[in-house]
């Protein structure tokens, strides 16, 4: 039998029809199975978690069949309580599937610590922008009789500071400056 005669035979057409029917049935079963296993059309609304404690968030996410994952907590925000949620992804009100991870950024316990730069013997005009660039605040400024007009010493809450000491961001640093008179 030649190949052309086989393609036009009843056996070939019968096998082709059976193959197409099998393909349609397999596709139908696969789509129904996917619809059932992926909960097609069923969503959970993500709750608003901002400002809530980690324990409360854990309970609320468990009630909604959601999971949580904590990400880096580097930026302290004084408007929120310590260890509370300051950011979440996906945002509140989003529609997600069950067991979806909600990524949380927590508020750390305090500002991160930064080393105090060496500004001794520098003028106030040089020292001020260097401290402000590191997000320190300039506290009280006092003048002392000295030959130069630079920074003689620095202190924080009454304690003398040495360059390299670590302080939380936004700490107030008091400066003692020379007045140029001896």
Order of alpha helices (4+ residues) and beta strands (2+ residues): alpha-alpha-beta-alpha-beta-beta-beta-beta-beta-alpha-beta-beta-beta-beta-beta
